[in-house]
Amino acid sequence: MSIDLRVKHDLESRRRAVELFDAGVGCKPAAEALSVPRETVREWQWVYRAFGSEALLSMGGKQSRYTFEQRVAAASAVVDGGMAKADAMAEFGIRSKSPLERWCRLYREGGAEALRPARRAGRGGRGRNPGPAPASRRSRSAAAGSRPRSP
């Protein structure tokens, strides 16, 4: 079980950030005014520019899931097409810069196939007809002990 240790900023902080962005205030002064890390404010500004204030104010909910086709199209547009990340976020409906950056890295390293979702192990991994159970450690060691050893 993993515990999420990230700091979650309240709606009021994001609301004040929208007011500052509307007034033309940059990341550094906004971060100082809000007492929030600059990188966090930079992420908020990306979302604000790509999707507007409503998206920024609705952040913090459930994470979005993206299809394989969305991942490939967005990564290809940025890596091969030279599209700005903020523009790709807006065009493909990506709410955070982090997954887009990860997809671009994977796309550069392994192409479109690197973005295919990883297969998850099934429950038990054996399906409906599991067949014979694997030999226990004791029975394997007993079988190994009965074989002649080579010098």
N, C-alpha and C positions, 0 to 999 in steps of 0.2 A: 504494500500500500504506500502510495506516495502522498506527501502533504505539499500543498501549494504554498510556498513561502513568499510569493511575490506580493508587493504592496499594491493594494487596490485603492485608487484615488476616488474620492467621492464625487458625486454629480455636481456639487457646488464648485469644486475646483475646475472641472471641465467647462462648466457654465461661464466661469470667470475667464477661462482661457479663450472661449469663443468671443467674448467681449473684447479681449485684448487683440485677438487676431483680426476682428472686424475693424479695430482702430489702427491696424497696421503695425502693431508691436511685433518685434521679432522673437525668435526662440530664447535667446539669452536673457533679455529683459523680462520676458514673460515668465521664464523659469524662476528668476529672482523674485518677481512680484508674487508668484504663487507658492514659493518655497517648495518647488517640485524639481526633481532632477532634470537637467537640460535635455537629456536623451528622451525622457518621457514626453516632454513638451514638443520635442522635434517629431516624435511619432504622432502626437495629437495633431500637429500642424499638417503632416502628410494626409491624415484621414480628413481633416478639415478641408484641405485643398482639393482632394480627390472626390469627396462625397458631400461636403457641406456640414453645417452645424448639427443637423439632425442626427447624422451618423456618429458624430463625435459624442453627442449627448446620450446616445443609446449604446455606447460601448460598455463593455464589462459583462455582457450577457454570455450566452452560449457561443462557443467557437463555431465558425462556419465550416462546412465541409465542401470541398471543391472536387469536381469531376476530373478524371484523367485528361479529358479534352481541354478543360479550362486551364489546367496546369501547363499543358504543352503549349497551348496558344499564347498564354501570357509569357512564359519563359522564352518562347521563340520570338515573340514580338520584341522583347527587351534585348535578348542576346543577338539574334540574327537581324532583326529589323531596326535596332538602335532606338527603340521607343523609350521615353523616359519612364522610370518606375511609377511615378505619380500618375502619368497618363495611362499606363497599363492597369494600375489599380482601379482607375475610374472606368476604363473600357470593359474590363473583365469582372468587375464587381468584387474585387479583393479588398477586404477590410483592414488588412494589416500588411505592413511592409515585410515583416519577418518571413512569412511563408513564401512570398515572391522572391526574396533574396535567396532562400534555400533552394527553391525550384530552379532559379537561374544557375546557381552553383552546380546542382546535380545535372542540369541540362548541358552545361559546358563539359562536365566530366564524362557523362555517359549517354548523351542524347536523350531523345524522347522516352526511350525504354527505362531510363533511370527514374522517371517520374511516375511509372506505373505503381499502383498501390502494392505494398508488401502483402503477401499472403499470410494470413494469421493461422496459427496452429489450431486444429479442431479440438474439440473436447475429447481427450484421450488419444486422438490422432489415429485411431484404428478403424473407424467406421462402424457399420452394423455387424459385420462378421469378423470379429477380431482374430479368429484362428487360434492356434495353440499359443499358450502363454510362453513368454521367453523363459529360457532355462535360468534357474536361480544361480546365484554366485557359487553356492556350495556345490550344486550339481555340476557346474562347469569346472570347478577346481578338482572335483573328484574324477571327472572324465579326463582332465589333463594329467592327473597323477597316475592314471592307469596306462597312459601311453609311454612307450619307451623313450627315454631322453637321448638326444643325440649328443655326442661328445663335443 
